[in-house]
Amino acid sequence: MSITKPSRAKVDANTSEGAPSIELQADVWLQVNGEKFGGTQRIALLAAVAECGSITQAAKNIHMSYKAAWDAIEQMNNLAGEPLLERATGGKGGGGTRLTSRGQQLVDNFKLIEREHLAYIARLNQLSTGLADEMLLIKKMNMKTSIRNQYRGIVSHIKTGAVNDEIEIQIAGKQTLIAIITHDSTEELALSIGAEVFALVSASSVILMDANEEAKLSARNRLTGKITRIQTGAVNTDISIALTGGAVLSAVITNESCEEMGLKKGQKVTGLFKASAVILGVPA
């Protein structure tokens, strides 16, 4: 006989004051040679028989039909290889049903196992602090898009206009992104100060310049870092730039531009892109 924890152990996330709370739950059941012997309900049936001395009354006590109770008992007897119940003679009412010594042992042992299992789940629950954040992050990471540059950030300022709004976003490394979106989009996304957003920027929208240059350009967004990868294709070159805070900026430029700028790994460059090139999204 083996004891199996089900793979259907579930995680419940309930929102309380804006912060999800996590509770781990799981059941225990027994298996005999790969066949499901029974779990909490079937053991409760045996315990009820021991208490009231009647299968009929035991089934009623645990809200199980009489037929289902008999089917369960027959299956447990077959799998156990020996009777778990026996008829009792004499006594009040002329007899009844009681557990065999093997049946009582099974009930006692299962209750002990269940107590240990509940204690184990309780310990896991103590470790579940922050699990909601990890689940949310995994969900966010499952977002699929062809846009390479994706940054998680917090809205730090909103400048409202008649048609378009200017959204300022703080991303990793204390860097700032500016996005220009329509006022309708701001309302549809329910953007507000402190809201979490995703900023997406196409690699083809990024213009590169040497970080030491001080040219005056209209592009609002400027992210500086060191080149970590240069992959040359037939027409274009794919550049990866490591930013402060661990983020990466990808840029796609022509091979000619890469050669003219003399770009190489380790070189410090600045990636520029317009505020209108930034697409915003919010967690579902």
N, C-alpha and C positions, 0 to 999 in steps of 0.2 A: 504493500500500500504506500502510495506516495502522496505528499502534500504539495499542492500547486497554488501559487499566487497567480490570479488571472492577469492576462495582459490587458484586460479592459479597465484596469485601475484608472480612474478619471481625475482630472484636475478641474475644479470649479473656480471661476474667476467672478467675483461679485464686486461691483463698484460701491465703495463707501466713501463719501466725501471726496469723490474724484480719484481716489487711489484704489486700484483693484486689490482684493485680498485673495490669497490662494489657499485652498484646502485640498489636501490629498485624501482620496478615499479608495479602498480596495476591499475585496471579499476574499475569503479562504474557502477552498473546497478540497475534497479528497478524491484521489484516483486509485483504481485498482487495475493493474496491467493495462494502463492506457484508457480504461473506461471510467467515466465520471461516476463516482460513488455517491457523492452528495455534499451539500454545503450547509450553510446556516439553517435553512428552512427544514431540511430533512433531519438534521440533528435536533432541531427544536421539536420536531414531531416525535422522535424517540423520547426526548426529555418529557414531553407532555404525556406520553403513554405511561412513563414511570410515575408521573405525578397523579394521574387520575385513574389509571388502570383500565382504560378503555380506548380503543382505536377511534371509535366514533366520536367520543367526547374530545379526544386529543386533536382530531382533525378540525373540529369546530373551534377549539381554543386557539389554533394558529391560522384560522381562516383558510383551511384547505378542504377540498371536497373529499368525501369518503372514498370515492374511487381513486382519486389521485393519491390519497394516503396509502391505500392498499397497494397500488402499483409501485409506489416508492419503497414500501417495506419489502415487497417481493424482490425488487431489483437489488436492494441493499443486502437481503439475505443471500441472493444468488452470488453477488460479488464477494461477500464476506466469507462464503464457503461454509457458513454455519448459521443457525438461527440467532437472530437478535431479539426476538420476542418469543414468549411462551404463554400458554394458557395457565391461569392460576385457578386452583379448585378451592371451594369453600370460601369462607369469609363473607363480608357483607355483600348481599345481592347474589350469592351463590357462585362467586368467582369473577374472573375477568382476564385481563392481559397484563403481563409485566415483562420487563426486560430481562434477558438472560444476563449472566455475568459478563459475557462478551459484549452485549449491547450496552450495559452500564459502563463498562470500561471505555467503550468507544465514545460515549457522551462525555464522560469525565475528561478524557484525553483531548477531545476536540475543544472543549471549553478552555483548557489550559493553553492549547495552541492558539486559539482565538485571542486570548488575553495577551499573549506574547506578540501576536501579529498587530493588535491594536496599539501596543506600546511602541512597536517598530514604526508604524505609520505616524504616531504622535511625534517620534523623534525626527522623522522626515519633514513633518510640518514645521518643526522648529528651524529646520534648515532652509525652508522655502522662502525666507525673506528675500525679496528682490526677484523671485521667480517670475512674477508678472512682467517686470521690466524686460527680462530675457525673452519671454514668450513674445512680447510686443516687438522686440528687436528682430527676432527670427521671422516674424510675420512681415516686417518691413523689408527684410533682406530678400524675401520671396518675390518682391515686386520686380516684374520683368519689363525692361525697356531697352531700346537700342542706344540710348544716350549714355555715354561712358561716364561723364562727370556728374556724380550724384552726391549731394552734400546735405547732411542732416543739420538743422540749425534752429534757432529761436528768433522769432520776430522781435526786434528791439525798437523799431520806430516805423510809423506809418504816416506818410504825408499824403493827405487826400486831395484829389483834384476834381475838376468838373467831369472829366471823362476817364482819366487814368490816375492810378495811385502809385506812389513810390514806396516800396517795401524794403526796409533795411533788415538784414538777417545776420546774426552772429553765428559763425560756424567754428569748427575745431581750430585750435591755435589762436583764438581771439581775433580771427580775421573777419572781415565784413563783406557781405555781398549786397548789391543793390539790384532790385528787380522792378521793372515797370510793367504793371498789369492793369487791366480795366477795373474801374470801380465795381462793376457788376461781379467780376471774378473775385475781388476782395470779399464781397458779401457772400458769394456762393461758397467760398472756402472757409467762411467764418473766421477770417484772420483778425487777430488782435494782438496787443503787446503781450509777449510771453508765450504765444502759440507756437507749437512745434510744426515745422514745415520741412519739405524736401525741396532743394534747389537743384535743377537739372540744367546743364549747359552742354550743348553739342560740341564735340572736339573740333569740328570744322569752323566753329564760331570764335575760337580762341586765336588771338594774334600774339606772336612772341616778339620780345625785344630784350636786349641785354639789360640786366638789372642795374647796371651802372649808368645807363643813359638817362637823361632827364628831359626827354621830349614831352611836349605838351600835347596830349591827345584827348579827344572827347569821350573815350571809353571810360565809364565810371568804375568798372571792376578791374582791380589789379591784384593779382596773386603772385607772390614771389617765392621761388624755391630753387632747388638744384635738379638738373637733369639726371635721371636714373636709368633711362632707357631710350635708345634711338633705333627704330626699326624702319629700314628703308624699303619702299615698295617700288613698283614700276614707275609710278607717277608721283606719289606722295610719301612723306615721311611721318611716322607716328612717334610723337615725343611724349614721354612720361616725366612729370616734374613732381618731386617730393616737396610737399608744403609743410609748414610748421603745424604741429599737432597730429601728424601722421596721415593726413589726407593726400591724395594724388590728383594732379591736374593733367588731363590728356589734351594734346593739341595735334591736329593734323595740318601740316603745311606742305608746300610743294618741295620736291627734291632740290630744285634750284635755290629756293629760299634757304633751305637748310645749309647748302654749300656756301652760299654768299655770306651767311651769318657765321659760318665756321663753328656750328654747334657741336658740342662734344659732352660726354658724360662728366658730371661733376660741375659743369658750368652753371653759374647762377643766372637765371633768366626770370622775366616777369611775363605772366600770361594776362592779356587784356581781352575783355569782351564787353559788349554793350549791355546795359541794363535790360534792354528789350529782348536780349537773347536768352535771358534767364526764365525758365519755366518753373512755376511753383506747384507743389502738390502737398496734400496733408494726409496723415495716417487715416486709414479707413476706420 
